[in-house]
Amino acid sequence: MLEERLNNKKEALLEKELVYEEVSNLAEKLRTQALDGRKTTLEINEKINEYRARTNDLARKLYASVSEVSMLQSKALKL
């Protein structure tokens, strides 16, 4: 009777160990996926910042060109 209980406990323990290993493996896969996602997000944010800076620079150049054209137009109208 005691041996039977001991064997049942050992069997239950082995089952729990298998479940623990599987959960640990799944958790590690999720951890890896999360880290990869962070890298991707960081890369995307860096690209967005580059494009935003380039857009702002182009907008400034465009405004400067428009101002220059306006000045030239006003000079032409005075002549």
C-alpha positions as CSV (number, residue, x, y, z in Angstrom):
1,M,0.0,0.0,0.0
2,L,2.8,2.5,0.9
3,E,4.7,1.4,-2.2
4,E,1.7,2.0,-4.3
5,R,1.3,5.5,-2.9
6,L,5.0,6.2,-3.4
7,N,4.8,5.0,-7.0
8,N,1.7,7.2,-7.6
9,K,3.5,10.2,-6.1
10,K,6.6,9.5,-8.3
11,E,4.4,9.3,-11.4
12,A,2.6,12.5,-10.5
13,L,6.0,14.2,-9.9
14,L,7.3,13.0,-13.3
15,E,4.2,14.4,-15.0
16,K,4.7,17.7,-13.3
17,E,8.3,17.8,-14.3
18,L,7.4,17.2,-17.9
19,V,4.8,20.0,-17.8
20,Y,7.3,22.3,-16.2
21,E,9.9,21.6,-18.9
22,E,7.3,22.3,-21.6
23,V,6.2,25.5,-20.0
24,S,9.8,26.6,-19.5
25,N,10.5,25.9,-23.2
26,L,7.4,27.9,-24.3
27,A,8.3,30.8,-22.0
28,E,11.8,30.9,-23.5
29,K,10.4,31.0,-27.0
30,L,8.1,33.8,-26.0
31,R,10.9,35.7,-24.4
32,T,13.0,35.4,-27.6
33,Q,10.0,36.5,-29.7
34,A,9.6,39.5,-27.4
35,L,13.2,40.5,-27.8
36,D,13.1,40.2,-31.5
37,G,9.9,42.3,-31.6
38,R,11.7,45.0,-29.5
39,K,14.6,45.0,-32.0
40,T,12.2,45.4,-34.9
41,T,10.3,48.2,-33.2
42,L,13.6,50.0,-32.4
43,E,14.7,49.7,-36.1
44,I,11.3,51.0,-37.3
45,N,11.4,54.0,-34.9
46,E,15.0,54.8,-36.1
47,K,13.8,54.8,-39.7
48,I,10.8,57.0,-38.8
49,N,13.0,59.5,-37.1
50,E,15.3,59.6,-40.1
51,Y,12.4,60.2,-42.5
52,R,10.9,62.8,-40.2
53,A,14.2,64.7,-40.0
54,R,14.6,64.5,-43.8
55,T,11.0,65.7,-44.3
56,N,11.6,68.7,-42.0
57,D,14.9,69.5,-43.8
58,L,13.1,69.4,-47.2
59,A,10.2,71.5,-45.9
60,R,12.7,74.2,-44.7
61,K,14.4,74.2,-48.0
62,L,11.1,74.5,-49.8
63,Y,10.0,77.4,-47.6
64,A,13.3,79.1,-48.3
65,S,12.8,78.6,-52.1
66,V,9.3,80.0,-51.9
67,S,10.5,83.0,-50.0
68,E,13.3,83.6,-52.6
69,V,10.8,83.3,-55.4
70,S,8.5,85.8,-53.7
71,M,11.3,88.3,-53.3
72,L,12.2,87.9,-57.0
73,Q,8.6,88.4,-58.0
74,S,8.3,91.5,-55.9
75,K,11.6,92.9,-57.5
76,A,10.3,92.1,-61.0
77,L,7.0,93.9,-60.3
78,K,8.9,97.0,-59.1
79,L,10.8,97.1,-62.4
